Amino acid sequence: MTGPRAASSTEEAADEVAGHLLRIGAVTLSPRELYTWSSGVRSPVYCDNRRTLSYPDVRDAIVAAWSQLLLTRCPDVQVLAGVATAGIPHAALLADRLRLPMVYVRPEPKGHGLSRAIEGALTSGSRVVVVEDLISTASSLLGATRQLRAAGAKVIAASAIVTYGFPQAAEQMRKAELPWFTLTDLDHLKRKARAMGTLSEAELQLIDQGMADVGAQIALRTATPDPAPEGSPEGAPRVPGKA
């Protein structure tokens, strides 16, 4: 979920959150019927963490684990910044639990009114953690980080519920000097799905092969602006079907 291995308590939380996401269908693993992301990429994994908002028990479990992890990693955080749109509700839930101020960040300033990219009260020099629901390519997290830093904020970390673990994302965040951490990741999701009996070992291998192909497709696109924004970066799956 970051570079170093997590502590055992974090491992337990990662396993628990993975189970919740699979149980409610926030993450689906489909080794044979691939999803088409809005970018055109074909993937055996689809993530829609917006579903967590509809399940109070899951929502509470995620907020409890996430707030504890956030305070452990960033005890000096002063403001949470949700990435529009998918990161906003999660940032709001965390800010309420931690009694912290919250802002949210648009991809670009709106074209009317005060033409702001950042909504909410943000003091220059504030220590900010950027909140997203999913890290895929990290493009939206990095865009929000640039907006916040331009406004004078000190962005100390980024955090999300899930990461796919693409090395391109980790490298881009390293270059941006942006530490990051997530509650769970694709490895935990795969292991949990196997333990739940929903995937066989052969199907797990197909998932690995499929995600390696997704990573290769993303790598080919790194020279151009990322086609799929973070926070359900794949968008709604257009047509689940056979590759």
Secondary structure, DSSP 8 states (H G I E B T S, - for coil): --SS---HHHHHHHHHHHHHHHHTTSEEE-SSEEEE-TTS-EESEEE-GGGGGG-HHHHHHHHHHHHHHHHHH-TT--EEEEETTTHHHHHHHHHHHHT--EEEE-SS--SSTT--SEES---TT-EEEEE-SEESS-HHHHHHHHHHHHTT-EEEEEEEEEE---HHHHHHHHHTT--EEEEEEHHHHHHHHHHTTSS-HHHHHHHHHHHHHHHHHHHHTTTS--SS-SSSTT-S-S--EE-
